């Protein structure tokens, strides 16, 4: 997944996520559960693995745990374009 830096996952709310593409600068999937994200990713990228997308979701959870903002749009990570 390291070469797939065009995808980011942001936590929208507890157990709800946004899959963001920096390539198209837009959400590919919004207000999705972890399982919906995993299934969508595996469908769209048959050569991808569950571990790859789980790593993205885990990173979103880790960022959210240290971020006191209410929405992903207010997140310093989001505002910085990361």
C-alpha positions as a printed NumPy array, in Angstrom:
array([[  0.   ,   0.   ,   0.   ],
       [  2.979,   2.33 ,   0.368],
       [  2.86 ,   2.996,  -3.358],
       [ -0.864,   3.768,  -3.066],
       [ -0.502,   7.164,  -1.438],
       [ -3.386,   8.511,  -3.495],
       [ -5.868,   7.033,  -0.976],
       [ -6.591,   8.236,   2.534],
       [ -9.266,   7.27 ,   4.998],
       [-10.72 ,   9.824,   7.401],
       [-13.037,   9.022,  10.254],
       [-16.294,  10.913,   9.836],
       [-17.864,   9.698,  13.073],
       [-17.435,   6.661,  15.278],
       [-17.6  ,   3.685,  12.927],
       [-18.179,   5.86 ,   9.823],
       [-15.447,   6.74 ,   7.311],
       [-14.626,   8.641,   4.136],
       [-12.293,   7.185,   1.51 ],
       [-10.509,  10.137,  -0.098],
       [ -8.496,  10.137,  -3.304],
       [ -5.763,  12.744,  -3.584],
       [ -5.531,  11.864,  -7.259],
       [ -9.038,  13.16 ,  -8.007],
       [ -9.253,  15.368,  -4.897],
       [-12.636,  13.996,  -3.945],
       [-14.32 ,  11.362,  -1.83 ],
       [-14.63 ,   7.977,  -3.491],
       [-16.821,   6.591,  -0.725],
       [-18.481,   8.593,   2.025],
       [-20.241,   7.703,   5.269],
       [-19.19 ,   4.06 ,   5.03 ],
       [-18.578,   1.491,   7.743],
       [-15.219,  -0.246,   8.035],
       [-16.619,  -3.352,   6.358],
       [-18.178,  -1.342,   3.518],
       [-14.809,   0.33 ,   2.897],
       [-13.007,  -3.002,   2.868],
       [-15.526,  -4.594,   0.508],
       [-15.513,  -1.579,  -1.837],
       [-11.718,  -1.508,  -1.935],
       [-11.422,  -5.238,  -2.634],
       [-14.047,  -4.982,  -5.381],
       [-12.41 ,  -1.973,  -7.064],
       [ -8.861,  -3.27 ,  -6.637],
       [ -8.916,  -7.049,  -7.048],
       [ -5.131,  -7.169,  -6.667],
       [ -5.396,  -5.349,  -3.304],
       [ -5.501,  -7.044,   0.05 ],
       [ -7.708,  -6.678,   3.086],
       [ -4.614,  -5.771,   5.107],
       [ -3.898,  -2.767,   2.868],
       [ -7.255,  -1.125,   3.402],
       [ -7.42 ,  -2.128,   7.074],
       [ -4.113,  -0.275,   7.529],
       [ -5.689,   2.883,   6.078],
       [ -8.699,   2.6  ,   8.38 ],
       [ -6.502,   1.922,  11.401],
       [ -4.466,   5.035,  10.581],
       [ -7.692,   7.084,  10.444],
       [ -8.702,   5.732,  13.846],
       [ -5.28 ,   6.57 ,  15.293],
       [ -5.438,  10.133,  13.95 ],
       [ -8.977,  10.564,  15.272],
       [ -7.952,   9.346,  18.717],
       [ -5.486,  12.223,  19.028],
       [ -7.621,  14.811,  17.212],
       [-10.107,  16.801,  19.285],
       [-12.135,  18.047,  16.307],
       [-15.675,  16.894,  15.649],
       [-15.504,  16.353,  11.895],
       [-12.859,  15.33 ,   9.416],
       [-13.152,  18.698,   7.657],
       [-11.891,  20.386,  10.844],
       [ -8.984,  17.996,  11.283],
       [ -5.475,  19.491,  11.016],
       [ -4.53 ,  16.482,   8.876],
       [ -7.396,  17.245,   6.464],
       [ -6.67 ,  20.963,   6.34 ],
       [ -3.005,  20.285,   5.593],
       [ -3.984,  18.126,   2.626],
       [ -2.378,  15.011,   4.064]])
